[in-house]
Amino acid sequence: MKHTDFVRNWLLRLALHLCAAALFALPGFSPLVSDMSGEYVYYRDNTFGRESYIGFLMYDEGTYAARYAAPAVAAKKLPAQSVEILITIDAGLPHFEMTGERIVSPPSADDREIINYLHTLMYEFHARRVKAGAVDESNVVFRKNGNFLRSGLALAEDFAQFGGDVTVIYDYLVPIFNIKAVERKPGRPDFYVVTAGRLASSEDTAFDDFFGFPARYNDNRHVFQKPRGRGTEAVVMPDGQRFELDSRWSQSMENLWLCGDAALLSAGSISGLTLPKSNGTSGPAALDAFPFVEPFLLRQMLLSSGSSYVNWSSLVLSGLENAERSCLISAVFYQPKSGNITQSARVLTPAGSDGYYFLTMTVFYNIYTKNKNYFEAILKSYSIEPPEPHGLQ
């Protein structure tokens, strides 16, 4: 777990590049949250006979990528497979129309069927998203601690590629098509989001590198011994954030605490944050649980960054008992290059009209699962008492 990477908090990065960020959307509909250049989404596709993923990436309003990825299966002597296409569309038309295509790598004869399937999905998803109409806070059903993958606008549709009668779940937090899942039986989706993210630069290969998540989290390299009989002390920050830590934690930097090599905790605040406005009016819905968090910012909290992928199947959104108007997002992150698997908790709380308090705690997954109560107690101790007069540090 690299300290420098952790300190480069996602919210601070977001603030730095928002001014230069370009916002886009597919033609024919106005999403509540516009897509940013480089945003991508990956789905697990259970219609294949092997573990398979389908990904879509937006470069700009007229340029997209689509990719099929399947990890190697040693038991069946199946090599990893990746088929990717770059396409251009006419962004001036109300419908989806391809104007050009480039296959990233020379295709085999078997790849042609997959390429045609990618074409079909893009046309179908676009047409269905347009037909769905508004996907916003007025109809996206979501509540705290619910099944995140099944929350959204659920519409009954006839979808030949998935066997006929299905339920398509839409959610504005999902980039590009706003489609979260396609299921024939309730709770058993044939096609569903597994991760979403945003490329940091043209050199970022996170979209091309993705081959799914391990079936089991077997990273047991990290050791932690919970202290016994040791009390905690309050950490009170200048901006009023407060939490309890014991003697195993040491302050490494102004806003960073380390629990040996097992965990990291960072807290701070930011003001003057100008966010893109949503294409709609605020109302009570996915944000009936969190009406104080901008939809755009909530999506950014769910995105993967670099080679660290958020497993959307693990996502839980909740609040905190001692911190009013706080949004807590818990998720498992997988870093295939290092093999690290971590459990992360991100807490976001409004501070004034243009600022937020944030707290992030990251723990190696095997340590977290064996000491869940210990780390959750730290989150439960978190509260905010802004100083008077109010000011952000």
Number of C-alpha atoms within 10 A of each C-alpha: 16 8 13 8 9 16 17 10 16 17 18 14 11 16 15 11 11 15 11 7 14 15 14 19 21 27 19 18 19 17 26 22 28 21 27 22 22 20 23 27 26 28 22 22 23 15 13 11 7 13 16 19 24 24 23 24 24 25 20 19 20 18 19 21 21 24 22 25 23 21 19 15 12 9 6 7 8 12 11 12 13 21 22 24 18 18 17 18 19 17 19 13 11 12 17 19 15 16 12 11 14 12 14 13 10 10 14 9 8 8 16 12 11 16 19 10 14 22 15 13 15 17 15 15 16 22 16 16 21 20 11 15 12 20 24 28 24 17 17 22 20 24 18 17 12 13 15 17 21 23 18 27 25 21 13 13 13 13 16 9 11 16 12 11 14 22 20 26 22 27 27 25 28 23 27 25 23 22 27 28 27 26 20 18 11 10 11 12 22 19 21 25 23 24 24 27 27 23 23 16 10 8 7 15 13 18 24 14 13 21 21 21 17 12 6 6 14 12 14 12 10 12 12 16 9 12 11 6 6 10 10 14 11 12 14 15 18 14 19 20 21 18 20 17 18 15 11 14 15 14 13 12 11 10 14 18 20 19 18 12 13 19 22 25 22 20 21 21 22 17 17 11 16 11 15 16 13 16 14 15 11 17 13 17 18 24 22 17 19 23 16 15 17 17 25 18 16 17 17 19 18 22 25 24 17 16 20 20 24 26 20 22 15 15 20 18 21 18 19 16 13 13 20 12 18 24 24 22 19 22 21 22 24 23 15 17 9 10 13 20 23 26 21 22 22 23 24 24 22 20 20 13 9 12 16 21 23 22 21 23 23 24 22 25 25 22 22 20 12 11 14 12 11 12 18 12 13 16 23 14 16 20 19 19 14 16 13 8 5 12 14 17 12
